[in-house]
Amino acid sequence: MSIQSWTWITVGLTFAGYLYIGYRSRVSNTRGFYVAGHGVSALANGAATAADWMSAASFISMAGLISFMGFDGTVYLMGWTGGYVLLALLLAPYLRKFGRYTVPDFVAERYYSNGARVVAAICALFVSLTYVAGQMGGVGVAFSRFLEVRFEVGVAIGMVIVAFFAVLGGMKGITYTQVAQYCVLIFAYTVPAIAIALLLTGNPVPQLAIAEILPKLDQIQLDLGLTAYSNPFTNLSQLNVFAVALCLMAGTAGLPHVIVRFYTTRSVRDARWSAFYALLFIAILYTTAPAIAMFAKYFILNQYQELGAGITASSWVQNWAPTGLINFPDGGPQTASELLGGINRDIIVLATPEIANLSAFVVALVAAGGLAAALSTASGLLLVISSALAHDIYGEIINPTATDRNKLIVGRSMILVAVVLAGLLGIFPLGFVAEVVAFAFGLAAASFFPVIVMGIFWKRANKQGAIAGMSVGLGFTFIMIVLMRAQNVLGLDHAIVESFMGISAQGIGIIGMLLNFVVTAVVSLVTPPPPDHVQEMIEGLRSTE
């Protein structure tokens, strides 16, 4: 059978499974809708968290960035993995002990202010909408190639699927759908990696095959006039590597759609264990990504050495060219730099099975895995957007006396609104999938991370400090990203600001985070301390009893 036939089968079966799980997990109250009734086991929550965490950026785009950036691309591995460790050890147990529905819930109660809740809800909307744009972009990439539909149509299909199980089941439906999606995406990611490792080295363990491929890849790049793959700081300066890694770490620990997963467990102990399981499940993919990156680069450059500009006649190039994600000059690429410059980073993982000439079934399996990764994260983000609007704004401020049924209706309606916004942002992206997601991490680092950390570990932090800190951190970071990405955001032909103190758009959130910490601390110290009952609540939150 053809690749397209296998893709229709694999995607059709997996999507049918997601829809069935969503239907069986439908809920009738807000507790089930927002936190799955606090009834998810540690193992299931670990798998769901891993799927929620490993978005289209991790599955589709991360290996592509590592493939093209070489050593410097590992900043995404370091930042995202380190950030999850930070979240699991530093924040997750305390947030679960707090036991509410959303991050703005924590901010509102800890900082005893509905004003703080509104600011936190706005921050959640900025972060989640930016993040979900990357996911819908990934859906469009996969559909446009493998089902041979227009990019916009692919995004629309993804919107309908996510809306179905998110609207019906809320967090409960999303959780158990994500467990299934983790199984699909990890199987789809590791199978081709094992097959290629065997093909190239005879070793079925991709992580070990790296040792044999890396010296060969270094030599090929040198032969083609490129810098060695393993050379550090050729694409990013040392300052940017540090800033981006730290920004991704802090952003991870402040992501509302990941934090809310720890509210769904049965106990604080289960929250700790689910963090362990999630990190284990994440590590399987994250240790495989560098191998996929190297395998893809090795195949592409090898083919270019043999065929030169004639690489445009290769079957995988012909298959991907109609999507617009491969764009070579007339006559084909004349240099290795032209070759690499004409390939969109987001296609690397999805195209690697074709580049390596694996079977049509494996190609289709990878497509299903990429869609699972994008949809699992998109669903979690849509719930955050819904909860910010329906629970934190409508249910707590506009109409606090609303019945549970009314809150549920508004929550489901807001998911539909969020789906439309996400689709539009996916169709008009701000950059590569992983780049767009990196911007979301910067916004999370600059807004949520400081007020959560200080809210748990510094009793003197007050509502005036939190509101000022979040506003300054988010405002600065958002404005700088817009100025640095003016080509995509404002339609200009150049950036208004190239960098800030040498730091690029992907790492600028670290400056916003530092501003947030400083502003929150200074304003808190010059204004009245929190009430006694709030300080006692924080002592109880940190207590191990």
N, C-alpha and C positions, 0 to 999 in steps of 0.2 A: 504493500500500500504506500501511497505518497505521504510526504510529511504533513500536508494539509489534512488528509483523511485521518491519520493518526492523531493529529492535534484536535480535530473535532471530537474524536472519541474520548481522548484523555481529558480534555477540558470539559466536555459534556458530562462525563461521569463524575468528575470532581465537583463541578458546579451543582449537579443534581444532589450530590451528598451534602454540600453546604446548605442548599435550600431545604433539604429534608431536616437537617439538624436544627436549622433556624425555626422551622415550623414546629418541631417537637419541643423546642425550648421556649416557646412563647410564654410571656408573663402577663400578669394582670395587676401588678402593683409597682410602685416606684422603687421599693427596696430591691425587688428582683430586677427591675429595669436598669438601675444605676450600679448596684454592687452584687448582683446575682444572689441576693439574699444572704450574703456572708456565708455561703455554703459550699464553696469550691475547695476540693482537696489540694494539698500541697503539690502533689505530682501533676495533677491536671492544670493547676494554676502556673506551675513552672513551664509546662509545654505551651500554654496559652500566652504567657509572658514572653517566652522566646519568639513565638510567632508574631506577637504584637511588636516586639522589638526589632526583629529581623525583617525590615521592610523591603520595598523595592530597592532602596539604596543599598542595603546589605546584599541582597540576592542578585539584583540586576547590575547595579552600577559600581559597587565597591571594587570588585575584582577588575573591572574595566579601568578604574582610576589607578589601581596598583599596577596594572599591566602597562599603562602609558607613562606613569610617573616613576615607576621603579621604586627604589628605596623610599623616596619621599611619600609615596602613596600609602605606606604603612602607617602614616599618621592617623588615618581613619580607623585602622585596626586598634592602635594604641588608645586613641581617644574614646572610641565607643566601648571597648572592652573595659578599660580602666574606669570609665564612668559608671558602668553597671556595677562593678565591685564597690565603688564609692556609694552608690545608691543602696545596694544591698546591706552594706555594713553600717553606714552612717545614718540613713534616714528611714528605710523601709519599716523596721520593727516599731519605731516610735509612731510613725504615721498610722500603722495598723492598730496600735494600741489606742490612738486617738479615735479611730473608728467612725468616720463620717463617710459621705458620698464622694466629695470632690476636693481638689486642692483649694479652690476658693472657700470651701467650707472650713478648712483648717485655718486659712488666713483670716477669715471673718471672726472665728471664735478666739483664736490665739491673739489677734490684734483688736478684739472687742469692737468691731466697727463694720457696718454695712458698706461704708465708703471703701474700706479696704477690700471688701468682697467684690465690689464693682470693678475696682482696678485690677484685681486678680482675675476676674472673669474676662475682662478685656485682654489681659495678657494671654490667657488661655486661648482666646479666639485667634489672636495674632500668631501664636506658636502653632496651633493645630491647623489653621488654614494654610500656613506656609508649608507645613509638613505634608499635609494631605495632597497638596498640589504635586509634590514629587511622586506620591503613590499613583495618582491617576495618570501622570505622565508615563510611569512604568507600565501601567495597564495598556495604554495606547501603543507603546513601543511593541509589546508582545503581540497584541491583536493585529496590528497593522502588518506584521510580517507573517505570522503563522496562520491566521485566518484570512489573510489577504483582503482585509477591509480597511477603509480609510481610518487614519489615526483618530479622528473625532468620533467615528462610529465605535471604535474599540473602547474609547473612554466612556461613551454612553452605555455600552453593554455592562462595563464594570460598575457604573453608577447604579444600574437597575439591580444587579445581583447583591451588592452591598446593602442597598436600601431595604431589600426584602428581609434579610435575616436580622439587620440592625433594628428596623422598625418593629418587627414582630417580637423578637426576643430580648432586645436591649442587651445589657451586659451578660445575662445568662446565655442568650443565643450566641452572642459574639464569642464568649469564652469557649463553649464547646465546639463552635465552628473553628476557632483558632487552634484547638487541639488537633483537629483533623488537618487543618492547613499546615501545621508544623510537620506532621508526618509526611505530607505530600512534598513540601518544599525541601526538607532535608534529604529525602530519598532522591528527589530530582537533582539536587546539587551534588551529592556524593557519587551517584552511579556513573555519570560521565567522567568525573575526576578519577575514579578508580580505573575505568576503562582506558583513559588516556595514559595514566601512570603505567599501566601494564604494557600498553603499546610502545611507549617511549623508552621505558627502563626495565620492564619485566618485574617491577616492584608494584604490588597492588595498593600500597599505602601512599597516597599523594603527598603527605607531609614529609615522607622520607625520600620520595623521588625528587624533591626540590634540590637536594644536595648534588644530584647528578646533572640536572638540567641547568642550574644557575651558571656554572662556568661556561657551558656551551652557549647560553644566551648572551652572556657578557661578551664572548668572542665574536658572535654574529653581529652584535650592535657595533663593536669596534670596527669590524670589517666593513660595515655599511656607513661608517663615518659618524656614528652616534656615540654618545658617552656610554660607558659600561652600565648595564642595568642596575648593578648593585652600588654604583657611586652615590654617595649621599649629597643632599642639598643641591641638586642640579635643576630642580623645578620649583622648589620652595626654599627660602632662606632659613637659616637656623632659627631666627626669631619667629618666622611664620610657622615652622614645624612645632615649636614650643607653644605658640599662641593657639593654633588650631587644635592641637592635642588637648590642651587644658580647657579650651572652650567646649570641645565635644564632651569631655569628661563632666564638666559642671552642667552642661546642657542636658546630658543624659540623666543626671541626678535631679534635674528640675522638670523633666518632661511629664506633663499632667496625665497623658494616656498610659504611661508606664507606672507612675505612682499609684493611680487609681486601681491597678491590678492587685495591689497589696491590701486594698480594702475588701476584696472579695473572699479572702480566706477565712477559715473558721476561727482562727486564733492567732496570737502573736507568734507562737511557736511555728504554726503552719506558714506564716509569712516568711520566717527565717528559712525554713526548709524549701519553700517554693523559690526563694531567691537562689538557693544552692542548685536546685534542679534546673532553673532557668539558665544559670551561668554554665552549667554542664552542657545543656542542649545548644546554647549559643556557641560554645567553644568548638563544637563539631564543625559548624559552618565556617567560623572565623579562622580556624586553623587550616581549612581547605581552600579558602579564598586566595591566598598567595600562590598556591599550586596552580589553580585554574588560571590566574593572571599570567604566570610564567609559561604555562603550556600554550595559551592562546598566542602570546607574543612570539614564542619560539616557532610555532606553525606559520604565523603570518610572515615573519621575516625570512624563514626558510623558503617559503613559496616565492617571496620577492627576489631572493637570491637566484632562484632557478628561472623565474619567468620574467623578471623585470616589469616593465610597463604592461606586459601581457597578463599580469595577475588579474586585470579587469575581466578576463574571459573565464576566470575560475567560477565554478558553480555557486560557491557561497557568496561571492561578490554579486553575481547575476541575481541571486535570490533576494539579496538585501537592498540592491540598488533602487528598486521601485519604491521603497519606503522613504527614500530621501535621507536615510541615515548613513549612507556612503556617498561621498561626493568627490570624485577624482577629476582633475583637469582633463581637457581634451587630449587624447593620445595616451592617457594613463599617467600614473605617477612616475616622475623621472628620478626622484631621490627617495630614500627611506623616510625623510622628513615629510615629503609630500604624501607618501603612502599613509603614514600615521595621522597626519593632519586631516586626511579625508575620511577617517573612520570615526563615527560617533562612539564615545566611550560606553554608552548605555547598551550597545549591542553585543559586547564582548562575551558575556556569559551565555546569552541566548544563541549566539552564533558559533561558539566554540565547538559543539558537537558536529556542526556542518563543516567547519574548517578542518576538523580532525577526521572527517569522513566517517562518522559513526552512523549507526542505523537510524532510519526515520523515526522509529519508536522512541529512541533516546532523545532525539531532537524535540519531539512532541512532549516528552516527559519534562524536559527543562522548561518548555513554554508553560506547562501547567504549574510547575513549581514557582516560576516567576510571578504568575498571576496570583497564586496562593499567598506569596509573600506580600505583594502589593495590597491585595484585598484584606488580608488579616490586619495589617496596620491601619489601612483606611477605615475599617469598621471601628477600631478603637478610638481613632481620632474624631470620627463623626459623633461618637457618643460623648466625647469631651465637649465638642462644640454644642451638642444638644443640651448637656447638663449645665454648661455655662449660661445658656440663654433661658432654658426652661426651669431648671432647679434654682440656680443662683440669682438670676435676675427676676424671672417671673414669680417663682414659688417663694422666694425669701424676701423680695423687696416690693415688686409690683402688687402681688396678691398673696400675702402670707396666709390668708384664710382659705385658699383654694383647696378643694377636695383632692384626695389622692388620685381620683379618676381624671379630674381636670388637668392635674400636673402631668399625668401620663399622656393625655391627648396632646398637650403642648410639647412634651418631650419628643413624641413621635413626629409631630409636625416639624419641629426644629431639625430633626435628622433629615427630612426631605429637603428642607431649605439648604442645609449644609451640603447635601449631596450635589445639588445644582451648583453651588459655589465651588465645591471641590472640582467638579467637572470642568467648569470654566477656567479655573486656575491650571488644571492639567492640560487643557487645550492650548493655553497661552503661557507656557512655562517661563521661568526666570533663568534657566540654565540646565545643565545636566542634572539628572535625578539626584545624585549624591550631593551636588552643589546646592540644590534647592533645600535638601534636607539639612545640610550643614548650616544654612541660614536659620532654620527653625531651631537648631540646637543653640545657636548664638542668642536668639531671642529668649529661649528658656533659661540659659545661663545668666543672662542679664536681668531677668525679671524674677523668676521663682527661686532659683538656688539660694541667693543670699537671705531672702526673707524666711525661707524654710529652715535653713541652718541656724540663723540667729534666733528664729522663733523657738527652736528646740533647745539651743545651748546657751542663750543669753536672755535672762529674765528681764533685763532692763529695756530690751527692744520694745517700742510702743507703736501705737497705730499711726501717729504722725510720721515717724521714721519709716515705717513700712510703706505707707502710701507714697511718700516722697521718693524713697529708694526705688520702688518698682517703676514709678513714672519716669524718673531720670534714666534708669538703666534701659528700660524698653524703648523710650523715646530716642535716646542717643543711638542705640544699636540699629533701630529701624531706619532712622534717617541716614546713617552712614552706609547701610546696605543699599538703600535707594541711590545714594550719590555714587557709590562704587559700581553699581550695576545699572547705571542709567541707560545703557544700550537696550537692556531687556525690559526694565521697569517703565522708563519714560520714553522709549523709542528713539533715543539719541544715537548718534554714530560714535560716541566715545564716552568714557566715564567722566563724571564731573570731578571726582576725587579718586586718584589711583590707589592710595593707601593712607592709613592714619598711623603715623609714627613707624612706618615700615610694615604695618600689619594689614593683611588683605581682608576682603569681605568675609571669608570663611572663619577668620579668627577674631573679628572685631568685637564679638560678644564678650570677649574676656575683658576688654576695656569697660564695656557697659556693666559687667559684673562687679568690677572693682569700684566703679562709680556708685553702684547700688549699695555695696557694703559700706563705703565711706559716708554716703548721704544718710543711710539708715542709722548708722552709729551716731553721727554728729547731731542729726535732728532729734534722735531719741534722748541724747544726753542734755539737750537744751530745752526739752519739754517735759511735762510731768511723767513720772514712771507709770507703768501699768497698774491697774487696781490689784489689791492683795489676792482676790480670788483667781485672777489670771496667773499671777506668779505661783500660787499654790498648785494650779492646774499643771503648769510646766514642771514643777517638782515631781508631781505624781506621774507625769508622762515619762520622765527620765528614770523613775524608780524601777528597780527590777522586781519589786514585790508585786 
